[in-house]
Amino acid sequence: MSVPMEIARRVADAVLYEGYLLYPYRASAAKNRLRWQFGVLVPPGFTATAEPSASVTECLLERADDAVVRLRLRFLHVRTRSVEQAEDGGYRPVAELTSGERTYLTFEEATEREVEAVLPISALLDAEQTVEVRVPGDRSAELILAPTGEREGRVVSEHLPLHAALRAGAERLPGPYGLVRLRVRVENTAGWAGPEAAREQALRRSLISAHLLIGVTGGAFVSLLDPPEWARPMAQGCRNEHTWPVLVGEPGHRDVVLSSPIILYDYPDIAPESPGDLFDSTEIDEILHLRTLTLTDEETRQARATDPRAAQLIDMVGDMPPELVERLHGVIRYLDAPAREAGTPWWDPAADSRVSPETDSVTVSGVEIAKGSRVRLVPGRRRADAHDMFLAGRTARVEAVLLDLDGARHLAVTLDDDLGADLHRSHGRFLYFAPDEVEPLGDGEATA
């Protein structure tokens, strides 16, 4: 696998399992009772929800006369896991069954599915090409035996069959640039006779977290987020439904696109500090790590019984060495290349000689306010933040006058009666107010 495709694969795996199982990783948690929220393509006959049955990806290719595209459709396939207790020579469905030291729970898991097609652009220009996707169903049963060998129950796992289609086509766009628009439709084609059936039933015949990895040889993709000016009208003409195509791989390379059900930017990547799958890329890894360590023994037992991936996650968190835990605390990465080369990040006031928080000032009620000035806080004129309202009437010292990217001024202050003011000052942790949320004080006025 090429380096760009390997990077794309890492990001695609994060997309595939986004929201798969959320902290505290237990089946009983409310947030884990309504699952499968991203990239769901339901059977076309299911209309009980507004979820789509198809997605459409359109992207631009240049220098594509002899290009070959590789389409890789990836998704999750829901697998039901039903626990049944042995009873009167048969079995009875139950939510939970404990045998010895192990607990078995009725829950839903998922299996990764992947379909690949290699198609020359010349064939796609001639006519739309269809790739049928057929995933057979299966059913298996695992006996639950007591330590004495007595049969106590069984776990029945089942996939229902899936039917889908990849429909790909291309067209040359008018103009001198020789651009080709590639169009790929991913469609759930499963038959469905119960339009008002429960969502849980339809999900068993759905593609979950469906996304496309599209690679090209002999051509190059054009960014739809930040296209060159000459390609902007064509980029704006691309129609994408229920998906978001971005460039992936090494920055600057344009041979792989990830069409994701989650909004991303060009060249997304997984932070090297991230220790493994936590199934919630919108959360901070350090927080999830610390929260997982606080689970009680009973909560941990339930999480392990919920899903094998939850058990792996708990093992990963528990076995993480201190040096890796420390890396989770954070790292600074400069976003602006010129500032990085100059040694100053773009957000540092030192990068702009026009601003100086230490010496800049702002006029409030005819009085010049700068670092060292004393003010009375009068929040509430523009907002009603509860914490700010508690500070109404308190006096403070201005530590800096700041200018934001929109050109608005802000005052960084410390409270006069805050015993931790020196500590906040040394760490650069201040309270922030707009100039119209303070009143100037004279040097002799009392502290409130």
C-alpha positions in Angstrom: 0.0 0.0 0.0 1.4 3.5 -1.0 2.1 6.1 1.7 -0.8 8.4 0.6 -3.2 5.4 0.7 -1.9 4.3 4.1 -2.5 7.8 5.5 -5.9 7.8 3.9 -6.6 4.4 5.4 -5.9 5.6 8.9 -8.2 8.6 8.5 -10.9 6.4 6.9 -10.7 3.9 9.8 -11.4 6.8 12.2 -14.4 7.7 10.0 -15.5 4.1 9.9 -15.7 3.8 13.7 -16.7 7.4 14.6 -19.4 7.1 17.2 -19.3 3.3 17.2 -19.3 3.1 21.0 -19.2 6.1 23.3 -17.9 6.6 26.8 -18.6 4.9 29.2 -18.7 2.1 26.6 -21.6 0.3 28.2 -24.6 -1.0 26.4 -26.8 0.4 29.2 -25.6 4.0 28.7 -28.2 6.2 27.1 -25.8 7.5 24.4 -25.2 3.9 23.3 -28.9 3.0 22.8 -29.3 5.1 19.7 -26.4 4.1 17.5 -25.2 4.3 13.9 -25.4 8.0 13.2 -22.9 8.6 10.4 -22.9 7.6 6.8 -26.1 5.4 7.0 -27.6 4.3 3.7 -30.9 2.6 4.4 -33.0 0.4 2.0 -34.8 2.7 -0.5 -38.2 1.4 0.7 -37.6 2.5 4.3 -39.1 5.9 4.9 -39.7 6.0 8.7 -36.7 8.3 9.0 -35.1 10.9 6.8 -32.0 8.9 6.2 -30.9 8.5 2.6 -30.5 5.4 0.6 -27.7 6.7 -1.6 -24.8 9.2 -1.6 -23.3 11.0 -4.6 -19.7 12.0 -4.9 -18.5 14.4 -7.6 -14.8 15.5 -7.9 -12.5 16.9 -10.5 -9.5 15.3 -12.3 -6.9 17.0 -14.5 -4.5 15.4 -16.9 -6.9 12.4 -16.9 -6.8 11.2 -20.5 -5.0 8.0 -19.6 -6.0 7.9 -15.9 -7.3 4.9 -14.0 -9.3 5.3 -10.9 -9.5 2.8 -8.0 -12.8 2.9 -6.1 -12.8 1.4 -2.6 -16.2 1.4 -0.9 -15.9 0.7 2.9 -18.7 0.4 5.4 -19.9 -1.5 8.5 -22.4 -4.3 8.4 -24.5 -4.6 11.5 -24.4 -8.0 13.3 -26.9 -8.8 16.0 -25.7 -10.6 19.0 -28.6 -12.3 20.9 -28.1 -14.0 24.2 -30.4 -16.9 24.9 -30.8 -18.8 28.2 -31.2 -22.6 28.2 -34.6 -23.5 29.5 -36.8 -26.6 29.3 -34.8 -28.2 26.6 -34.9 -25.0 24.5 -33.7 -21.4 24.6 -35.3 -18.2 25.8 -34.0 -14.7 24.7 -32.5 -12.6 27.6 -30.8 -9.3 27.9 -27.9 -10.6 30.0 -26.5 -13.9 31.2 -23.6 -14.5 33.6 -21.7 -17.7 33.5 -18.8 -18.1 36.0 -16.9 -14.8 35.8 -18.1 -13.9 32.3 -21.1 -11.8 31.4 -22.9 -12.1 28.0 -25.0 -9.1 26.8 -27.5 -8.8 23.9 -26.2 -6.1 21.7 -25.2 -5.1 18.2 -21.7 -5.4 16.8 -20.5 -4.6 13.3 -18.2 -6.2 10.7 -16.0 -4.2 8.3 -16.9 -4.7 4.6 -14.9 -3.5 1.6 -15.5 -3.6 -2.1 -12.9 -2.4 -4.7 -13.2 -1.7 -8.4 -10.5 -0.5 -10.8 -11.9 1.5 -13.8 -10.2 3.4 -16.6 -11.4 7.0 -17.2 -11.8 6.2 -20.9 -14.5 3.6 -20.0 -16.3 6.0 -17.6 -16.4 8.7 -20.3 -18.1 6.2 -22.7 -20.8 5.1 -20.3 -21.7 4.7 -16.7 -20.2 1.6 -15.1 -22.1 -0.4 -12.4 -20.4 -2.6 -9.8 -22.9 -4.8 -7.9 -22.2 -5.3 -4.2 -23.5 -8.5 -2.7 -22.8 -9.4 0.9 -24.4 -12.7 2.0 -26.0 -13.2 5.3 -24.9 -15.7 7.9 -25.9 -17.0 11.3 -23.8 -18.8 14.0 -24.4 -19.9 17.6 -21.9 -20.3 20.4 -22.8 -22.4 23.4 -22.4 -20.9 26.9 -21.1 -23.6 29.2 -20.9 -23.4 33.0 -17.6 -24.2 34.7 -19.1 -27.7 35.4 -19.7 -28.2 31.7 -23.5 -27.8 31.9 -25.1 -25.9 29.1 -26.4 -22.6 30.3 -27.3 -20.8 27.1 -26.0 -19.7 23.8 -25.0 -16.5 21.9 -26.6 -16.3 18.4 -24.9 -13.9 15.9 -26.5 -13.0 12.6 -25.9 -10.8 9.5 -28.7 -10.2 7.1 -27.7 -10.0 3.4 -26.8 -6.6 1.9 -27.4 -5.5 -1.7 -25.8 -2.3 -3.0 -24.3 -0.8 -6.1 -21.5 1.5 -7.2 -22.4 3.5 -10.2 -19.5 5.5 -11.7 -19.3 7.8 -14.7 -17.3 10.7 -16.0 -17.7 13.7 -18.3 -15.3 16.2 -19.9 -15.9 19.8 -18.9 -15.8 22.6 -21.5 -12.9 24.9 -21.4 -9.2 25.0 -22.1 -8.1 23.1 -18.9 -9.1 19.6 -19.9 -10.9 18.8 -16.6 -12.9 15.7 -16.1 -15.7 15.4 -13.6 -15.9 12.0 -11.9 -19.3 11.0 -10.4 -19.8 8.0 -8.1 -23.1 7.0 -6.7 -23.3 4.6 -3.8 -26.7 3.1 -3.6 -28.4 0.7 -1.2 -30.6 -1.5 -3.5 -32.0 -3.9 -0.9 -35.7 -4.6 -1.2 -37.8 -3.4 1.7 -41.5 -4.1 2.3 -42.0 -2.3 5.6 -41.7 1.5 5.2 -42.8 2.1 8.8 -40.7 -0.6 10.4 -38.5 0.1 13.3 -35.1 1.7 12.5 -33.3 -1.1 14.2 -34.7 -3.5 11.6 -33.7 -1.4 8.7 -30.2 -0.9 10.0 -29.6 -4.6 9.6 -30.0 -4.1 5.8 -28.1 -0.8 5.7 -24.6 0.3 4.9 -23.2 2.0 8.0 -20.4 4.7 8.0 -20.3 4.3 4.3 -17.4 6.2 2.6 -15.2 6.0 -0.5 -11.5 6.0 -1.0 -10.8 7.1 -4.6 -7.2 6.7 -5.9 -6.0 7.8 -9.3 -3.0 6.9 -11.4 -2.1 8.9 -14.5 -4.0 12.0 -13.3 -4.5 14.3 -10.3 -7.5 15.5 -8.3 -8.4 19.1 -7.8 -9.2 20.3 -4.3 -12.9 21.2 -4.0 -12.2 23.1 -0.7 -9.4 25.3 -2.0 -9.3 25.0 -5.8 -7.1 27.2 -8.0 -8.9 30.2 -9.3 -9.1 28.8 -12.8 -10.9 25.7 -11.5 -13.2 27.4 -8.9 -16.3 27.6 -11.2 -16.0 23.9 -12.0 -15.4 23.0 -8.4 -18.5 24.9 -7.3 -20.5 23.0 -9.9 -19.7 19.7 -8.3 -22.7 18.2 -6.5 -22.1 16.1 -3.5 -25.0 14.5 -1.6 -24.5 13.1 2.0 -20.8 13.1 1.6 -17.7 15.4 1.7 -14.7 14.7 -0.6 -11.3 15.9 0.5 -7.7 15.3 -0.5 -5.9 12.8 1.7 -2.3 11.5 2.0 0.8 13.6 2.2 0.2 17.3 1.8 0.7 18.4 -1.8 -0.1 15.0 -3.2 -3.3 14.8 -5.2 -3.8 11.2 -6.0 -6.2 10.1 -3.3 -9.6 11.5 -2.2 -11.6 10.4 0.8 -15.4 11.0 0.3 -16.5 11.1 3.9 -19.9 11.3 5.6 -18.2 13.7 8.1 -17.0 17.1 7.2 -13.2 17.2 7.0 -10.5 19.5 5.6 -8.0 18.6 3.0 -5.2 16.3 4.2 -6.6 15.3 7.5 -4.4 13.0 9.6 -4.5 11.1 12.9 -2.5 12.8 15.6 0.7 10.8 16.3 0.0 11.2 20.0 -3.3 9.3 19.7 -2.8 5.9 21.3 -5.6 4.0 19.5 -9.3 3.8 18.7 -11.5 5.6 21.2 -14.4 5.9 18.8 -15.0 9.6 19.4 -12.8 11.8 17.3 -14.7 14.9 18.5 -13.5 14.3 22.1 -10.0 14.8 23.6 -8.0 11.6 23.9 -6.6 12.6 27.3 -10.1 13.2 28.7 -11.4 9.9 27.4 -8.3 8.2 28.9 -8.7 9.7 32.3 -12.5 9.0 32.3 -12.0 5.4 31.4 -9.5 5.0 34.3 -12.3 6.2 36.7 -14.7 3.4 35.7 -15.7 1.2 38.6 -15.0 -2.5 38.6 -18.7 -3.1 37.8 -18.7 -0.5 35.0 -15.6 -2.1 33.5 -17.2 -5.5 33.6 -20.2 -4.2 31.8 -18.1 -2.4 29.2 -16.0 -5.5 28.5 -19.2 -7.5 28.0 -20.7 -4.9 25.7 -18.2 -5.3 22.8 -14.8 -6.9 22.2 -13.5 -3.5 20.9 -14.5 -1.9 24.2 -12.5 -4.6 26.0 -9.5 -3.9 23.8 -9.9 -0.1 24.6 -10.0 -0.7 28.3 -6.8 -2.9 28.1 -5.1 -0.2 26.0 -5.9 2.5 28.5 -4.9 0.4 31.5 -1.6 -0.7 30.0 -0.5 2.7 28.7 3.0 3.6 30.0 3.4 7.0 31.7 5.5 8.5 28.8 2.6 7.9 26.4 0.0 9.3 28.9 2.1 12.4 29.1 2.0 12.9 25.4 -1.8 13.0 25.5 -1.5 16.3 27.5 -1.0 18.3 24.3 1.4 19.6 21.7 1.8 22.8 19.8 1.9 22.6 16.0 2.4 25.7 14.0 -0.3 26.2 11.4 1.4 28.8 9.3 4.6 27.8 7.4 6.2 31.3 7.1 5.7 32.0 10.8 7.1 28.5 11.7 10.2 29.2 9.6 10.6 32.5 11.3 10.3 30.9 14.7 7.0 32.7 15.7 3.6 31.1 15.4 0.8 33.1 13.6 -1.2 33.5 16.8 1.6 35.0 18.8 1.3 38.9 19.1 5.0 39.0 18.4 4.3 37.9 14.8 2.6 41.2 14.1 4.6 44.4 15.0 1.4 46.5 14.7 0.1 45.1 18.0 1.6 45.2 21.5 -0.6 43.9 24.4 1.9 45.3 26.9 1.7 48.9 25.7 -1.5 49.2 23.6 -4.4 51.1 25.1 -8.1 51.8 24.6 -10.3 54.8 25.6 -13.2 54.1 27.9 -15.4 57.0 29.0 -12.7 59.4 28.0 -10.0 57.6 30.1 -7.1 55.8 28.5 -7.0 52.2 29.7 -3.8 50.2 29.4 -1.8 47.6 31.3 -1.8 48.4 35.0 -5.1 50.4 34.9 -7.7 49.6 37.4 -11.4 49.1 36.4 -14.7 48.1 37.8 -16.4 45.2 35.9 -19.9 45.9 34.6 -20.8 42.8 32.5 -24.3 42.3 31.1 -24.6 45.1 28.6 -23.9 42.8 25.7 -24.2 39.3 27.2 -25.6 37.4 30.2 -23.0 34.8 30.9 -23.7 33.5 34.5 -20.0 33.5 35.5 -19.5 37.1 34.3 -22.7 38.3 36.1 -21.2 37.0 39.4 -18.3 39.3 38.8 -20.5 42.4 38.4 -19.1 45.3 40.6 -15.8 43.6 41.3 -12.6 45.6 40.7 -9.8 44.4 38.6 -6.3 45.2 37.1 -5.8 45.3 33.4 -3.0 43.0 32.3 -3.1 43.4 28.6 -5.1 45.1 25.8 -5.6 42.6 23.0 -6.8 42.9 19.4 -8.6 40.0 17.8 -8.6 38.9 14.1 -11.8 40.8 13.6 -10.3 44.1 14.8 -12.1 44.2 18.2 -10.4 45.1 21.4 -10.5 43.0 24.6 -9.1 43.6 28.1 -7.3 40.8 29.9 -7.8 41.4 33.7 -7.1 39.8 37.1 -9.4 40.4 40.1 -8.0 42.7 42.8 -9.2 40.4 45.6 -8.2 37.1 43.9 -5.6 35.4 46.1 -4.4 33.5 43.0 -3.9 36.6 40.9 -0.1 36.3 40.8 -0.4 32.6 39.8 -2.8 33.5 37.0 -0.6 36.3 35.9 2.5 34.0 35.7 0.5 31.4 33.7 -1.1 34.0 31.4 -4.6 33.0 32.5 -6.9 36.0 32.6 -10.5 37.0 32.5 -11.6 38.8 29.3 -14.0 41.7 28.9 -14.9 44.2 26.2 -14.1 47.8 26.8 -17.8 48.7 27.2 -18.0 46.1 30.1 -15.7 48.0 32.4 -15.6 51.4 34.1 -12.3 53.2 34.8 -11.2 53.6 38.4 -8.9 56.1 39.9 -5.8 54.9 41.8 -7.4 55.9 45.2 -10.7 54.1 44.7 -11.4 51.2 47.0 -11.3 47.6 46.0 -14.8 46.0 45.7 
